[in-house]
Amino acid sequence: MSRKASDNVEYTLRSLSNLMGEKKRRKQQQEEAAAAAGERSLIASAESCTSINSQSTGAGDLERAARKQFQQDVTPAFVYVVSVFSALGGFLFGYDTGVVSGAMLLLKREMNLSALWQELLVSSTVGAAALSALAGGVLNGVLGRRPCILMASLLFTAGAVILAAARDKETLLGGRVVVGLGIGIASMTVPVYIAEAAPPHLRGRLVTINTLFITGGQFSAAVVDGAFSYLARDGWRYMLGLSAVPAVLQFLGFLFLPESPRWLIQKGQTQKARRVLSQIRGNQTIDEEYDSIKNSIDEEEKEGATGGPIIYRMLIYPPTRRALIVGCGLQMFQQLAGINTVMYYSATILQMSGVDDDRLAIWLAAVTAFTNFSFTLLGVWLVEKLGRRKLTLGSLTGTTVALFVLALGFLLSAQVSPPVTFTPGDPSGPNSTCTQYSYCNKCMLDPNCGFCYKKNGSSIVDSSCIPVNTESTDRAAWGRCMNETKSKAGGSIWAYNYCPTSYSWTALLGLILYLVFFAPGMGPMPWTVNSEIYPLWARSTGNACSSGVNWICNVLISLTFLHTAEYLTYYGAFFLYAGLACVGLIFIYGCLPETKGKKLEEIESLFESRLCTCGASDSDEGRYIEYIRVKGSNYHLSDNDASDVE
Ligand SMILES: O[C@H]1[C@H](O)[C@@H](O)[C@H](O)[C@@H](O)[C@H]1O
């Protein structure tokens, strides 16, 4: 800022302080008293005051200048360091869930893995993550956030070492379970830790960075998969073992990073909490924030004296019960909208669209992961501009449309599905089911069969339906497509899981649209919103439950996709996801309140009215409360009302 400009700001800030005058101080005293009795009244006063504020443009300018000044000196670099080191947990979550698909291509050959073992290696991680996310609630409450993050990084490191050194499939399974335990704990702890350390005006952005790291981890995994796929032997050891690097980095970083100040206050370690809070707030006075956290904890303790397990107390207390329903609902709809099916089957979708080279498909899958990553970046930018509610609603609307486009793509492809024109003799006997199908779409829906064809220009010739090789779906059990080498100039092409048609590009369009819309909102918001909607006493348990729901629905959707497609066909499955996304849209429209800019201690009041009327309060922009600091003194933005400026 130039000297002149900064003088101006100083001048306006000084005038603003003067304007506040005696009346301001009196009002502050009243507010402190009100704060001790609960902070509800602040919201009401903010509602009325903001409308008066908007009448005075001059006051608006002053506010803006003051806010700018405030934001400049409240965001010390340390809070970013804390967030980035925590978000390495998100990176490992993404890397370890993403890397397995590429590693599997090599592993299944080298270790001769059956389909059951392949499925076990993929889903054991997700299953273990579901269990440890649920258990993470207790661990977080008892041990604190920092030991849980340290524990997760140790598990990630141990898992990576076990996997890289594995000699048999049983050890691989053990390693995948250890990694899954780390993922579950990290997925529920990291967002909570960041939310508790962040200042309110940056909280959404910093927590969303964690999801950026998740999708960044998935993208890095895709690149590593691509690079090591050229290594015929032991490539998978590097793919699976490389995650030890960020895991060790996180472990070392967290040896020096502090515990969450809110957890420390809750456990009565107030001196330490003060030290940590001033460390992460840099040059700012922390008294107001400290008192507000302390008051709300004292109040919670008085109210929560009823005893019993936390989950029981959450369920009998309406605001936390509602928050839990909203949090779990968001996580459930994130998975029911099919993100991991789309990511997992992106290779198939790409092949459908005419990519018939394996290597190219692997690299294009990296492009898909990159789209997910780069549009999550858009979410990081939008979350503090649009707010959580608008971002989630916009994102899910687009995602639903994309799912319909995907479904239509599969439907059109099925309708113009190429016929079987060539029926070679089956060496195992004449009655193989595959050779009895007369169209590709029937053939592709049978998991035991694949479509083998040649291309003459753009038309499909010499097409047959052949049983798939029991060891690898990459080739036919016998005949022209037995060899994995693909198409190349006039050769035969093996299509497993898809049919080549001229409408295949609609599926590619659907895929791109899906990621563009899903990534900025539905990807990160369930994690972000869950990190902020529970009061402190219920935060670990609430996040444990909602993360558990996320992982359980993840297993459910990815494991049932193939069967769903078999019963309902591919387009039927995507129509089903689109339908579920519509239900999610209604739920979010009705039930998700806006939490942008609010202090964690204020958010509970958003769930005080009946469930699914909270969405309505979003239009009430007057509920927005912001604290700004002018020349070292804290004051409430709503104090700048007409009577102060007269
Ligand atoms: O928020 C994340 C992200 O969207 C990932 O891409 C997805 O794989 C995860 O399941 C989800 O929880």
The ligand as a Gaussian input file, in Angstrom:
#p B3LYP/6-31G(d) Opt

LIG

0 1
 O      -14.596000     -34.970000      -1.414000
 C      -13.942000     -36.074000      -1.941000
 C      -13.552000     -35.829000      -3.388000
 O      -14.628000     -35.372000      -4.094000
 C      -12.971000     -37.056000      -4.030000
 O      -12.736000     -36.831000      -5.393000
 C      -13.794000     -38.317000      -3.838000
 O      -13.110000     -39.415000      -4.347000
 C      -14.115000     -38.536000      -2.386000
 O      -14.926000     -39.671000      -2.207000
 C      -14.799000     -37.327000      -1.790000
 O      -15.103000     -37.553000      -0.446000

